[in-house]
Amino acid sequence: MKKFLGFLWALPASILCWLFYILPLIIFKEIKYVGKLDTFVWEFSNPINPSSWYDKLWARWAGWSGPCVVIIHEDMYALPEKLKIIRQHELKHCQDQFKWGIRREFDIGRFYISVQNGRILTV
């Protein structure tokens, strides 16, 4: 029941994420479905085509998580122990969004950017 309530909490952001990010990437074959990572969390891999525009945006990122979705960089599959750590890390972000919503992720990002610029903003 707790996971279902968390899913409902993240549902508005999930719908936007799937409509404007995940589904277009599936249509353009930039990501591929891997399987279900956890309850209400689906995993995709990137890239299918290493010379694609989307792969170039990833640069050195190993994974990304949005509401109800995790994308793992396919190059990381060469190291299974590292892949396990990346999956756990990205899954934790998804679970945080089920608990706190996406606002917490934006606050963490704003704090990181402000510290990098030498000042701390109040959130």
N, CA, C and O atoms as CSV, one atom per row, in Angstrom:
chain,resi,resn,atom,element,x,y,z
A,1,MET,N,N,0.825,-1.200,0.000
A,1,MET,CA,C,0.000,0.000,0.000
A,1,MET,C,C,0.870,1.265,0.000
A,1,MET,O,O,0.560,2.253,-0.665
A,2,LYS,N,N,1.963,1.203,0.764
A,2,LYS,CA,C,2.855,2.350,0.865
A,2,LYS,C,C,3.479,2.683,-0.498
A,2,LYS,O,O,3.583,3.854,-0.865
A,3,LYS,N,N,3.894,1.645,-1.249
A,3,LYS,CA,C,4.474,1.876,-2.576
A,3,LYS,C,C,3.427,2.427,-3.540
A,3,LYS,O,O,3.739,3.274,-4.377
A,4,PHE,N,N,2.209,1.958,-3.429
A,4,PHE,CA,C,1.145,2.433,-4.301
A,4,PHE,C,C,0.858,3.912,-4.047
A,4,PHE,O,O,0.666,4.677,-4.992
A,5,LEU,N,N,0.829,4.316,-2.785
A,5,LEU,CA,C,0.621,5.725,-2.454
A,5,LEU,C,C,1.778,6.586,-2.970
A,5,LEU,O,O,1.569,7.703,-3.443
A,6,GLY,N,N,2.988,6.056,-2.873
A,6,GLY,CA,C,4.147,6.760,-3.418
A,6,GLY,C,C,4.056,6.907,-4.929
A,6,GLY,O,O,4.412,7.946,-5.485
A,7,PHE,N,N,3.572,5.851,-5.589
A,7,PHE,CA,C,3.369,5.903,-7.034
A,7,PHE,C,C,2.342,6.980,-7.396
A,7,PHE,O,O,2.544,7.745,-8.340
A,8,LEU,N,N,1.251,7.035,-6.648
A,8,LEU,CA,C,0.232,8.063,-6.900
A,8,LEU,C,C,0.804,9.467,-6.710
A,8,LEU,O,O,0.484,10.385,-7.466
A,9,TRP,N,N,1.646,9.623,-5.702
A,9,TRP,CA,C,2.279,10.911,-5.406
A,9,TRP,C,C,3.151,11.358,-6.588
A,9,TRP,O,O,3.179,12.539,-6.935
A,10,ALA,N,N,3.859,10.406,-7.198
A,10,ALA,CA,C,4.767,10.738,-8.302
A,10,ALA,C,C,4.088,10.671,-9.670
A,10,ALA,O,O,4.720,10.985,-10.678
A,11,LEU,N,N,2.830,10.272,-9.728
A,11,LEU,CA,C,2.145,10.053,-10.995
A,11,LEU,C,C,2.118,11.274,-11.925
A,11,LEU,O,O,2.392,11.104,-13.113
A,12,PRO,N,N,1.809,12.480,-11.468
A,12,PRO,CA,C,1.805,13.621,-12.406
A,12,PRO,C,C,3.166,13.821,-13.082
A,12,PRO,O,O,3.231,14.037,-14.292
A,13,ALA,N,N,4.230,13.752,-12.319
A,13,ALA,CA,C,5.572,13.899,-12.897
A,13,ALA,C,C,5.910,12.706,-13.780
A,13,ALA,O,O,6.596,12.857,-14.791
A,14,SER,N,N,5.437,11.530,-13.409
A,14,SER,CA,C,5.686,10.326,-14.208
A,14,SER,C,C,5.054,10.447,-15.582
A,14,SER,O,O,5.674,10.105,-16.589
A,15,ILE,N,N,3.832,10.929,-15.625
A,15,ILE,CA,C,3.134,11.086,-16.904
A,15,ILE,C,C,3.903,12.045,-17.814
A,15,ILE,O,O,4.088,11.762,-18.998
A,16,LEU,N,N,4.345,13.164,-17.271
A,16,LEU,CA,C,5.122,14.119,-18.067
A,16,LEU,C,C,6.446,13.518,-18.535
A,16,LEU,O,O,6.847,13.706,-19.684
A,17,CYS,N,N,7.109,12.808,-17.657
A,17,CYS,CA,C,8.389,12.180,-17.988
A,17,CYS,C,C,8.215,11.162,-19.116
A,17,CYS,O,O,8.999,11.141,-20.065
A,18,TRP,N,N,7.191,10.323,-19.010
A,18,TRP,CA,C,6.956,9.300,-20.031
A,18,TRP,C,C,6.529,9.927,-21.358
A,18,TRP,O,O,7.002,9.505,-22.414
A,19,LEU,N,N,5.650,10.920,-21.323
A,19,LEU,CA,C,5.149,11.514,-22.566
A,19,LEU,C,C,6.219,12.306,-23.316
A,19,LEU,O,O,6.323,12.212,-24.539
A,20,PHE,N,N,7.005,13.081,-22.587
A,20,PHE,CA,C,7.922,14.004,-23.243
A,20,PHE,C,C,9.387,13.582,-23.230
A,20,PHE,O,O,10.228,14.262,-23.819
A,21,TYR,N,N,9.709,12.465,-22.565
A,21,TYR,CA,C,11.108,12.019,-22.527
A,21,TYR,C,C,11.249,10.554,-22.927
A,21,TYR,O,O,11.946,10.240,-23.892
A,22,ILE,N,N,10.600,9.664,-22.200
A,22,ILE,CA,C,10.794,8.232,-22.434
A,22,ILE,C,C,10.183,7.775,-23.756
A,22,ILE,O,O,10.873,7.156,-24.566
A,23,LEU,N,N,8.907,8.066,-23.990
A,23,LEU,CA,C,8.259,7.606,-25.222
A,23,LEU,C,C,8.925,8.141,-26.494
A,23,LEU,O,O,9.108,7.369,-27.434
A,24,PRO,N,N,9.297,9.427,-26.569
A,24,PRO,CA,C,10.026,9.868,-27.769
A,24,PRO,C,C,11.358,9.124,-27.960
A,24,PRO,O,O,11.736,8.812,-29.090
A,25,LEU,N,N,12.060,8.845,-26.869
A,25,LEU,CA,C,13.326,8.106,-26.997
A,25,LEU,C,C,13.093,6.677,-27.461
A,25,LEU,O,O,13.906,6.127,-28.204
A,26,ILE,N,N,11.992,6.069,-27.032
A,26,ILE,CA,C,11.652,4.723,-27.507
A,26,ILE,C,C,11.308,4.777,-28.994
A,26,ILE,O,O,11.773,3.942,-29.769
A,27,ILE,N,N,10.499,5.750,-29.393
A,27,ILE,CA,C,10.090,5.886,-30.794
A,27,ILE,C,C,11.303,6.088,-31.703
A,27,ILE,O,O,11.375,5.498,-32.781
A,28,PHE,N,N,12.253,6.917,-31.272
A,28,PHE,CA,C,13.457,7.161,-32.070
A,28,PHE,C,C,14.546,6.120,-31.842
A,28,PHE,O,O,15.659,6.259,-32.350
A,29,LYS,N,N,14.230,5.085,-31.081
A,29,LYS,CA,C,15.121,3.947,-30.820
A,29,LYS,C,C,16.455,4.366,-30.207
A,29,LYS,O,O,17.511,3.837,-30.552
A,30,GLU,N,N,16.379,5.325,-29.292
A,30,GLU,CA,C,17.570,5.772,-28.580
A,30,GLU,C,C,17.773,5.003,-27.272
A,30,GLU,O,O,18.885,4.957,-26.747
A,31,ILE,N,N,16.714,4.406,-26.749
A,31,ILE,CA,C,16.808,3.573,-25.554
A,31,ILE,C,C,16.038,2.282,-25.815
A,31,ILE,O,O,15.169,2.223,-26.685
A,32,LYS,N,N,16.377,1.249,-25.041
A,32,LYS,CA,C,15.645,-0.013,-25.168
A,32,LYS,C,C,15.233,-0.513,-23.789
A,32,LYS,O,O,15.925,-0.308,-22.791
A,33,TYR,N,N,14.091,-1.170,-23.773
A,33,TYR,CA,C,13.525,-1.681,-22.527
A,33,TYR,C,C,14.340,-2.868,-22.041
A,33,TYR,O,O,14.646,-3.777,-22.813
A,34,VAL,N,N,14.695,-2.859,-20.751
A,34,VAL,CA,C,15.443,-3.961,-20.145
A,34,VAL,C,C,14.524,-4.823,-19.296
A,34,VAL,O,O,14.550,-6.049,-19.410
A,35,GLY,N,N,13.721,-4.210,-18.455
A,35,GLY,CA,C,12.815,-4.950,-17.591
A,35,GLY,C,C,12.356,-4.098,-16.431
A,35,GLY,O,O,12.629,-2.900,-16.357
A,36,LYS,N,N,11.655,-4.748,-15.535
A,36,LYS,CA,C,11.158,-4.060,-14.353
A,36,LYS,C,C,12.222,-4.153,-13.261
A,36,LYS,O,O,12.656,-5.246,-12.898
A,37,LEU,N,N,12.631,-3.012,-12.749
A,37,LEU,CA,C,13.688,-2.969,-11.735
A,37,LEU,C,C,13.119,-3.152,-10.334
A,37,LEU,O,O,13.739,-3.790,-9.482
A,38,ASP,N,N,11.944,-2.594,-10.102
A,38,ASP,CA,C,11.284,-2.668,-8.803
A,38,ASP,C,C,9.800,-2.389,-9.045
A,38,ASP,O,O,9.393,-2.152,-10.182
A,39,THR,N,N,9.001,-2.416,-7.998
A,39,THR,CA,C,7.599,-2.074,-8.137
A,39,THR,C,C,7.471,-0.645,-8.641
A,39,THR,O,O,8.001,0.282,-8.029
A,40,PHE,N,N,6.775,-0.465,-9.744
A,40,PHE,CA,C,6.546,0.838,-10.373
A,40,PHE,C,C,7.824,1.491,-10.903
A,40,PHE,O,O,7.834,2.703,-11.123
A,41,VAL,N,N,8.896,0.732,-11.115
A,41,VAL,CA,C,10.138,1.286,-11.672
A,41,VAL,C,C,10.573,0.401,-12.845
A,41,VAL,O,O,10.807,-0.797,-12.685
A,42,TRP,N,N,10.675,1.024,-14.034
A,42,TRP,CA,C,11.079,0.304,-15.231
A,42,TRP,C,C,12.467,0.742,-15.654
A,42,TRP,O,O,12.832,1.912,-15.535
A,43,GLU,N,N,13.245,-0.231,-16.156
A,43,GLU,CA,C,14.632,0.046,-16.526
A,43,GLU,C,C,14.801,0.013,-18.041
A,43,GLU,O,O,14.255,-0.852,-18.726
A,44,PHE,N,N,15.570,0.976,-18.546
A,44,PHE,CA,C,15.936,1.052,-19.950
A,44,PHE,C,C,17.447,1.163,-20.048
A,44,PHE,O,O,18.114,1.544,-19.086
A,45,SER,N,N,17.982,0.828,-21.211
A,45,SER,CA,C,19.422,1.003,-21.405
A,45,SER,C,C,19.669,1.967,-22.559
A,45,SER,O,O,18.834,2.120,-23.451
A,46,ASN,N,N,20.801,2.595,-22.526
A,46,ASN,CA,C,21.250,3.549,-23.534
A,46,ASN,C,C,22.747,3.323,-23.745
A,46,ASN,O,O,23.419,3.029,-22.756
A,47,PRO,N,N,23.298,3.425,-24.868
A,47,PRO,CA,C,22.692,3.703,-26.153
A,47,PRO,C,C,22.556,2.431,-26.983
A,47,PRO,O,O,23.249,1.442,-26.743
A,48,ILE,N,N,21.673,2.469,-27.943
A,48,ILE,CA,C,21.606,1.414,-28.947
A,48,ILE,C,C,22.617,1.738,-30.037
A,48,ILE,O,O,23.289,0.847,-30.558
A,49,ASN,N,N,22.719,3.012,-30.377
A,49,ASN,CA,C,23.652,3.480,-31.390
A,49,ASN,C,C,24.636,4.452,-30.738
A,49,ASN,O,O,24.270,5.591,-30.448
A,50,PRO,N,N,25.890,4.016,-30.502
A,50,PRO,CA,C,26.848,4.878,-29.798
A,50,PRO,C,C,27.152,6.210,-30.479
A,50,PRO,O,O,27.642,7.128,-29.822
A,51,SER,N,N,26.876,6.341,-31.779
A,51,SER,CA,C,27.153,7.607,-32.464
A,51,SER,C,C,25.927,8.512,-32.513
A,51,SER,O,O,25.931,9.514,-33.228
A,52,SER,N,N,24.879,8.175,-31.764
A,52,SER,CA,C,23.647,8.956,-31.803
A,52,SER,C,C,23.799,10.276,-31.048
A,52,SER,O,O,24.689,10.430,-30.212
A,53,TRP,N,N,22.927,11.209,-31.354
A,53,TRP,CA,C,22.920,12.512,-30.685
A,53,TRP,C,C,22.648,12.355,-29.202
A,53,TRP,O,O,23.207,13.088,-28.387
A,54,TYR,N,N,21.785,11.393,-28.841
A,54,TYR,CA,C,21.422,11.207,-27.438
A,54,TYR,C,C,22.608,10.665,-26.638
A,54,TYR,O,O,22.825,11.069,-25.496
A,55,ASP,N,N,23.360,9.766,-27.227
A,55,ASP,CA,C,24.525,9.222,-26.537
A,55,ASP,C,C,25.555,10.309,-26.264
A,55,ASP,O,O,26.227,10.279,-25.234
A,56,LYS,N,N,25.683,11.255,-27.162
A,56,LYS,CA,C,26.646,12.346,-26.966
A,56,LYS,C,C,26.253,13.234,-25.794
A,56,LYS,O,O,27.122,13.804,-25.133
A,57,LEU,N,N,24.955,13.360,-25.527
A,57,LEU,CA,C,24.495,14.148,-24.378
A,57,LEU,C,C,24.869,13.495,-23.042
A,57,LEU,O,O,25.027,14.180,-22.032
A,58,TRP,N,N,25.006,12.186,-23.049
A,58,TRP,CA,C,25.314,11.471,-21.809
A,58,TRP,C,C,26.720,11.746,-21.311
A,58,TRP,O,O,26.963,11.727,-20.105
A,59,ALA,N,N,27.649,12.001,-22.220
A,59,ALA,CA,C,29.044,12.264,-21.865
A,59,ALA,C,C,29.564,11.175,-20.928
A,59,ALA,O,O,29.788,10.050,-21.377
A,60,ARG,N,N,29.763,11.468,-19.650
A,60,ARG,CA,C,30.320,10.486,-18.716
A,60,ARG,C,C,29.288,9.980,-17.706
A,60,ARG,O,O,29.652,9.315,-16.737
A,61,TRP,N,N,28.022,10.284,-17.919
A,61,TRP,CA,C,26.992,9.821,-16.995
A,61,TRP,C,C,26.838,8.314,-17.107
A,61,TRP,O,O,26.946,7.749,-18.195
A,62,ALA,N,N,26.589,7.675,-15.991
A,62,ALA,CA,C,26.395,6.224,-15.980
A,62,ALA,C,C,24.921,5.846,-15.893
A,62,ALA,O,O,24.536,4.760,-16.326
A,63,GLY,N,N,24.095,6.724,-15.340
A,63,GLY,CA,C,22.679,6.411,-15.196
A,63,GLY,C,C,21.863,7.663,-14.950
A,63,GLY,O,O,22.391,8.722,-14.610
A,64,TRP,N,N,20.554,7.512,-15.131
A,64,TRP,CA,C,19.616,8.606,-14.896
A,64,TRP,C,C,18.334,8.014,-14.349
A,64,TRP,O,O,17.917,6.935,-14.772
A,65,SER,N,N,17.711,8.700,-13.423
A,65,SER,CA,C,16.423,8.227,-12.916
A,65,SER,C,C,15.440,9.382,-12.919
A,65,SER,O,O,15.763,10.518,-12.571
A,66,GLY,N,N,14.241,9.047,-13.321
A,66,GLY,CA,C,13.130,9.978,-13.269
A,66,GLY,C,C,12.024,9.299,-12.499
A,66,GLY,O,O,12.235,8.220,-11.944
A,67,PRO,N,N,10.881,9.884,-12.452
A,67,PRO,CA,C,9.783,9.235,-11.748
A,67,PRO,C,C,9.409,7.931,-12.454
A,67,PRO,O,O,8.985,7.946,-13.609
A,68,CYS,N,N,9.564,6.837,-11.776
A,68,CYS,CA,C,9.179,5.493,-12.259
A,68,CYS,C,C,10.071,4.947,-13.367
A,68,CYS,O,O,9.704,3.954,-13.995
A,69,VAL,N,N,11.200,5.538,-13.628
A,69,VAL,CA,C,12.049,5.053,-14.724
A,69,VAL,C,C,13.528,5.244,-14.390
A,69,VAL,O,O,13.924,6.221,-13.755
A,70,VAL,N,N,14.332,4.274,-14.840
A,70,VAL,CA,C,15.787,4.331,-14.687
A,70,VAL,C,C,16.394,4.032,-16.052
A,70,VAL,O,O,15.981,3.087,-16.723
A,71,ILE,N,N,17.369,4.832,-16.463
A,71,ILE,CA,C,18.103,4.574,-17.699
A,71,ILE,C,C,19.564,4.353,-17.317
A,71,ILE,O,O,20.174,5.190,-16.652
A,72,ILE,N,N,20.116,3.219,-17.743
A,72,ILE,CA,C,21.507,2.871,-17.453
A,72,ILE,C,C,22.291,2.933,-18.758
A,72,ILE,O,O,21.843,2.417,-19.782
A,73,HIS,N,N,23.455,3.561,-18.720
A,73,HIS,CA,C,24.305,3.650,-19.909
A,73,HIS,C,C,24.806,2.256,-20.261
A,73,HIS,O,O,25.365,1.564,-19.410
A,74,GLU,N,N,24.610,1.840,-21.503
A,74,GLU,CA,C,24.932,0.484,-21.917
A,74,GLU,C,C,26.414,0.161,-21.778
A,74,GLU,O,O,26.764,-0.995,-21.538
A,75,ASP,N,N,27.287,1.143,-21.920
A,75,ASP,CA,C,28.728,0.900,-21.780
A,75,ASP,C,C,29.083,0.383,-20.396
A,75,ASP,O,O,30.103,-0.288,-20.234
A,76,MET,N,N,28.277,0.676,-19.414
A,76,MET,CA,C,28.568,0.252,-18.047
A,76,MET,C,C,28.311,-1.245,-17.849
A,76,MET,O,O,28.685,-1.796,-16.814
A,77,TYR,N,N,27.686,-1.905,-18.809
A,77,TYR,CA,C,27.426,-3.334,-18.667
A,77,TYR,C,C,28.707,-4.153,-18.677
A,77,TYR,O,O,28.690,-5.323,-18.295
A,78,ALA,N,N,29.803,-3.569,-19.100
A,78,ALA,CA,C,31.073,-4.287,-19.112
A,78,ALA,C,C,31.541,-4.622,-17.695
A,78,ALA,O,O,32.294,-5.578,-17.510
A,79,LEU,N,N,31.115,-3.866,-16.708
A,79,LEU,CA,C,31.516,-4.099,-15.324
A,79,LEU,C,C,30.275,-4.415,-14.486
A,79,LEU,O,O,29.610,-3.500,-13.998
A,80,PRO,N,N,29.960,-5.697,-14.315
A,80,PRO,CA,C,28.723,-6.057,-13.596
A,80,PRO,C,C,28.649,-5.508,-12.174
A,80,PRO,O,O,27.568,-5.137,-11.715
A,81,GLU,N,N,29.778,-5.450,-11.472
A,81,GLU,CA,C,29.739,-4.941,-10.101
A,81,GLU,C,C,29.447,-3.440,-10.084
A,81,GLU,O,O,28.774,-2.949,-9.178
A,82,LYS,N,N,29.948,-2.718,-11.073
A,82,LYS,CA,C,29.658,-1.290,-11.163
A,82,LYS,C,C,28.208,-1.070,-11.579
A,82,LYS,O,O,27.550,-0.156,-11.083
A,83,LEU,N,N,27.714,-1.898,-12.481
A,83,LEU,CA,C,26.318,-1.810,-12.908
A,83,LEU,C,C,25.372,-2.003,-11.738
A,83,LEU,O,O,24.361,-1.309,-11.635
A,84,LYS,N,N,25.692,-2.938,-10.859
A,84,LYS,CA,C,24.852,-3.182,-9.678
A,84,LYS,C,C,24.795,-1.946,-8.782
A,84,LYS,O,O,23.732,-1.599,-8.268
A,85,ILE,N,N,25.921,-1.291,-8.598
A,85,ILE,CA,C,25.983,-0.078,-7.777
A,85,ILE,C,C,25.180,1.051,-8.439
A,85,ILE,O,O,24.446,1.774,-7.765
A,86,ILE,N,N,25.323,1.195,-9.756
A,86,ILE,CA,C,24.604,2.251,-10.483
A,86,ILE,C,C,23.098,2.014,-10.392
A,86,ILE,O,O,22.331,2.947,-10.154
A,87,ARG,N,N,22.681,0.761,-10.583
A,87,ARG,CA,C,21.249,0.437,-10.479
A,87,ARG,C,C,20.710,0.782,-9.097
A,87,ARG,O,O,19.648,1.393,-8.979
A,88,GLN,N,N,21.438,0.394,-8.050
A,88,GLN,CA,C,21.003,0.686,-6.684
A,88,GLN,C,C,20.925,2.195,-6.454
A,88,GLN,O,O,19.985,2.686,-5.828
A,89,HIS,N,N,21.908,2.917,-6.958
A,89,HIS,CA,C,21.938,4.372,-6.793
A,89,HIS,C,C,20.736,5.022,-7.471
A,89,HIS,O,O,20.051,5.845,-6.863
A,90,GLU,N,N,20.476,4.660,-8.718
A,90,GLU,CA,C,19.359,5.248,-9.459
A,90,GLU,C,C,18.013,4.807,-8.886
A,90,GLU,O,O,17.064,5.591,-8.863
A,91,LEU,N,N,17.925,3.569,-8.427
A,91,LEU,CA,C,16.697,3.095,-7.788
A,91,LEU,C,C,16.408,3.888,-6.525
A,91,LEU,O,O,15.250,4.175,-6.220
A,92,LYS,N,N,17.449,4.242,-5.791
A,92,LYS,CA,C,17.272,5.054,-4.582
A,92,LYS,C,C,16.669,6.420,-4.932
A,92,LYS,O,O,15.823,6.932,-4.198
A,93,HIS,N,N,17.104,7.007,-6.051
A,93,HIS,CA,C,16.507,8.271,-6.492
A,93,HIS,C,C,15.013,8.098,-6.771
A,93,HIS,O,O,14.202,8.938,-6.380
A,94,CYS,N,N,14.658,7.013,-7.443
A,94,CYS,CA,C,13.228,6.746,-7.718
A,94,CYS,C,C,12.447,6.603,-6.416
A,94,CYS,O,O,11.365,7.170,-6.269
A,95,GLN,N,N,12.994,5.852,-5.485
A,95,GLN,CA,C,12.318,5.650,-4.204
A,95,GLN,C,C,12.185,6.966,-3.449
A,95,GLN,O,O,11.179,7.193,-2.777
A,96,ASP,N,N,13.189,7.838,-3.552
A,96,ASP,CA,C,13.100,9.162,-2.933
A,96,ASP,C,C,11.970,9.978,-3.549
A,96,ASP,O,O,11.269,10.704,-2.844
A,97,GLN,N,N,11.793,9.861,-4.855
A,97,GLN,CA,C,10.719,10.598,-5.511
A,97,GLN,C,C,9.354,10.077,-5.088
A,97,GLN,O,O,8.397,10.848,-5.013
A,98,PHE,N,N,9.251,8.793,-4.812
A,98,PHE,CA,C,7.990,8.240,-4.313
A,98,PHE,C,C,7.689,8.772,-2.915
A,98,PHE,O,O,6.529,8.920,-2.532
A,99,LYS,N,N,8.733,9.054,-2.169
A,99,LYS,CA,C,8.557,9.530,-0.801
A,99,LYS,C,C,8.432,11.045,-0.732
A,99,LYS,O,O,7.532,11.561,-0.071
A,100,TRP,N,N,9.332,11.768,-1.412
A,100,TRP,CA,C,9.424,13.220,-1.259
A,100,TRP,C,C,8.917,13.992,-2.471
A,100,TRP,O,O,8.747,15.208,-2.389
A,101,GLY,N,N,8.672,13.322,-3.589
A,101,GLY,CA,C,8.276,14.015,-4.809
A,101,GLY,C,C,9.504,14.518,-5.546
A,101,GLY,O,O,10.627,14.343,-5.074
A,102,ILE,N,N,9.301,15.140,-6.694
A,102,ILE,CA,C,10.450,15.583,-7.481
A,102,ILE,C,C,11.042,16.883,-6.958
A,102,ILE,O,O,12.158,17.234,-7.342
A,103,ARG,N,N,10.348,17.601,-6.106
A,103,ARG,CA,C,10.875,18.865,-5.584
A,103,ARG,C,C,12.202,18.656,-4.868
A,103,ARG,O,O,13.101,19.489,-4.982
A,104,ARG,N,N,12.337,17.571,-4.143
A,104,ARG,CA,C,13.582,17.309,-3.413
A,104,ARG,C,C,14.763,17.190,-4.377
A,104,ARG,O,O,15.854,17.676,-4.078
A,105,GLU,N,N,14.557,16.550,-5.528
A,105,GLU,CA,C,15.631,16.411,-6.510
A,105,GLU,C,C,16.057,17.780,-7.037
A,105,GLU,O,O,17.249,18.028,-7.220
A,106,PHE,N,N,15.088,18.674,-7.285
A,106,PHE,CA,C,15.422,20.020,-7.745
A,106,PHE,C,C,16.163,20.792,-6.659
A,106,PHE,O,O,17.102,21.529,-6.959
A,107,ASP,N,N,15.755,20.633,-5.406
A,107,ASP,CA,C,16.424,21.321,-4.308
A,107,ASP,C,C,17.866,20.861,-4.168
A,107,ASP,O,O,18.762,21.677,-3.949
A,108,ILE,N,N,18.094,19.561,-4.292
A,108,ILE,CA,C,19.457,19.034,-4.205
A,108,ILE,C,C,20.298,19.600,-5.347
A,108,ILE,O,O,21.448,19.989,-5.139
A,109,GLY,N,N,19.724,19.647,-6.562
A,109,GLY,CA,C,20.447,20.201,-7.702
A,109,GLY,C,C,20.758,21.672,-7.526
A,109,GLY,O,O,21.864,22.111,-7.844
A,110,ARG,N,N,19.803,22.442,-7.026
A,110,ARG,CA,C,20.037,23.872,-6.785
A,110,ARG,C,C,21.118,24.072,-5.727
A,110,ARG,O,O,21.959,24.960,-5.865
A,111,PHE,N,N,21.104,23.263,-4.677
A,111,PHE,CA,C,22.119,23.373,-3.638
A,111,PHE,C,C,23.501,23.074,-4.199
A,111,PHE,O,O,24.460,23.787,-3.904
A,112,TYR,N,N,23.607,22.012,-5.015
A,112,TYR,CA,C,24.886,21.634,-5.611
A,112,TYR,C,C,25.423,22.757,-6.501
A,112,TYR,O,O,26.602,23.105,-6.427
A,113,ILE,N,N,24.555,23.319,-7.339
A,113,ILE,CA,C,24.968,24.401,-8.230
A,113,ILE,C,C,25.403,25.622,-7.428
A,113,ILE,O,O,26.395,26.264,-7.776
A,114,SER,N,N,24.680,25.953,-6.363
A,114,SER,CA,C,25.037,27.130,-5.571
A,114,SER,C,C,26.370,26.933,-4.855
A,114,SER,O,O,27.154,27.875,-4.744
A,115,VAL,N,N,26.637,25.724,-4.369
A,115,VAL,CA,C,27.916,25.453,-3.705
A,115,VAL,C,C,29.053,25.527,-4.725
A,115,VAL,O,O,30.126,26.045,-4.414
A,116,GLN,N,N,28.831,25.014,-5.939
A,116,GLN,CA,C,29.850,25.063,-6.978
A,116,GLN,C,C,30.167,26.503,-7.382
A,116,GLN,O,O,31.292,26.795,-7.788
A,117,ASN,N,N,29.193,27.398,-7.277
A,117,ASN,CA,C,29.394,28.794,-7.633
A,117,ASN,C,C,29.902,29.624,-6.456
A,117,ASN,O,O,30.050,30.840,-6.576
A,118,GLY,N,N,30.167,28.985,-5.331
A,118,GLY,CA,C,30.737,29.678,-4.196
A,118,GLY,C,C,29.762,30.377,-3.292
A,118,GLY,O,O,30.167,31.182,-2.453
A,119,ARG,N,N,28.487,30.094,-3.439
A,119,ARG,CA,C,27.494,30.705,-2.547
A,119,ARG,C,C,26.438,29.664,-2.223
A,119,ARG,O,O,26.228,28.718,-2.983
A,120,ILE,N,N,25.796,29.842,-1.124
A,120,ILE,CA,C,24.734,28.917,-0.717
A,120,ILE,C,C,23.417,29.672,-0.761
A,120,ILE,O,O,23.249,30.698,-0.101
A,121,LEU,N,N,22.487,29.150,-1.546
A,121,LEU,CA,C,21.170,29.747,-1.649
A,121,LEU,C,C,20.242,29.082,-0.641
A,121,LEU,O,O,20.380,27.891,-0.366
A,122,THR,N,N,19.329,29.814,-0.107
A,122,THR,CA,C,18.341,29.199,0.765
A,122,THR,C,C,17.273,28.562,-0.102
A,122,THR,O,O,16.839,29.132,-1.102
A,123,VAL,N,N,16.864,27.388,0.293
A,123,VAL,CA,C,15.896,26.620,-0.499
A,123,VAL,C,C,14.553,26.666,0.170
A,123,VAL,O,O,13.593,26.083,-0.332
